[in-house]
Structures are given as C-alpha cells and as structure tokens.
Amino acid sequence: MALKMAKGSLFALLLRSSWWYSILIALFILVASLLITDAQYVILSITGALPFFGIGVYAAYKQFQLPSKKRVLEITQQVQKMPAGEIAQRIAANYIKSGYEAVAFKGNGADLTLTRGNKILLLCNKRLKAANTGIEPLKVLVAAGKEVEAVGYLYVALGEITVTARDYAKQNNIELIELNRFATLFDGKAKID
C-alpha cells in the first residue's frame, strides 16, 4: 500500500507554499516550547519542530529546482515565435536522453510518439499557444492513443486549463505540461522516469 499525503493536510499545504513558511513555523514551535518549558526539554522542543524543518528543507530543494519567473517569461516569448514541430522536438529531447525513441505521429491527435520498450506515450502541443484549453483536444488525444495502445499522454498547454479538462486528464493518465514544467523541458533540465 502506497502512502499518500492528504491534499488538504497542513504538510501538503506547506509543500505547495514558499519554503520559508515551514521554517518560520518550526522556529516558532522551537522558541515557544523552549520558553514554556524553561528550556528543560530541549530534545522534545527540537523533536516537535523537526517535521516543519524537514518540510521546509524539502520544499526549498524543490522550489530552487524550478526555473525563475524571468526565465519562464523569456521562454514564453521565445515559444510564441517558434513552430509547433520545433517545440515538440525540444520537449522530446528530454525523453530521448532517458531512452525513449521519438517518431512523428501519423494522425491528427498528437505530434510525436515516444516509445521505450513496450511503453508508448503520445505528445501533443498543437494548441500550445491557445489562451484556454477545454476537454475536446484531450479527448482527441486519448482517441489517438487508443489506436496505438498508448499508456500515457503528454499535453502541452501554456494557457488556462478548464476544471473539466483537468479532471479528464487525471482520469486518463494525461500529464498536463504547464509553464514551469514546460520551461524545464524546454531547457533540457527535466527529469524523466
């Protein structure tokens, strides 16, 4: 059984927040417990603050791996001038480094087929520059994937994604590649499993 953190829990919230919130909470707990106990239970005080320090360090590690807002803006401006095929190749380069083979998709629903062993992923960035993404392009992608027996999908969208499209993506194993993830893929710094 895989352990999964509840989405609304305090630690999940802190992981999504700036790293220094967790550190501030840890320092508050440490100082407050030392003051309340007259520093008699230092080990207990440290133990109480330790989970928050751990979450803060982990959140900082994750956040410092993300591209800066300036870099994301630069990439967004660059992408506006590039053809979709070139963008798909830049994204696929990350997967090729991880052992995938990239082949142009012969059909309407996707741009590339990424294959590693029996694992087939479809990459679609046809509507990359669209302001809004609804559920229809995702349905077309999944329909194209059924023809080639794809196990996963990559959909690139730099605009807004509707709630129904997000729900559909979760149900159908579609990774929605948005600004931060797109920037790391575009720069060739993404980790692919």
Number of C-alpha atoms within 10 A of each C-alpha: 3 4 5 6 10 10 9 8 10 10 17 13 13 19 20 11 15 14 22 16 17 26 22 14 16 23 17 13 19 20 15 14 20 18 12 11 12 10 15 12 13 14 10 15 21 18 13 15 20 17 15 22 21 14 21 25 17 14 20 18 12 13 16 10 11 16 17 13 12 9 15 19 13 12 17 16 11 10 17 11 8 10 10 18 13 11 17 21 18 15 21 23 17 20 22 16 12 13 14 20 17 21 14 15 17 11 10 12 21 26 22 23 22 24 18 14 8 9 12 19 23 28 27 25 21 20 16 21 16 12 11 13 22 15 16 11 17 24 16 13 21 23 16 19 21 10 9 13 15 19 16 17 24 21 21 24 22 21 15 12 17 13 12 12 18 18 12 17 20 12 9 15 13 22 15 20 18 16 19 16 16 21 24 20 21 21 15 16 14 17 11 12 6
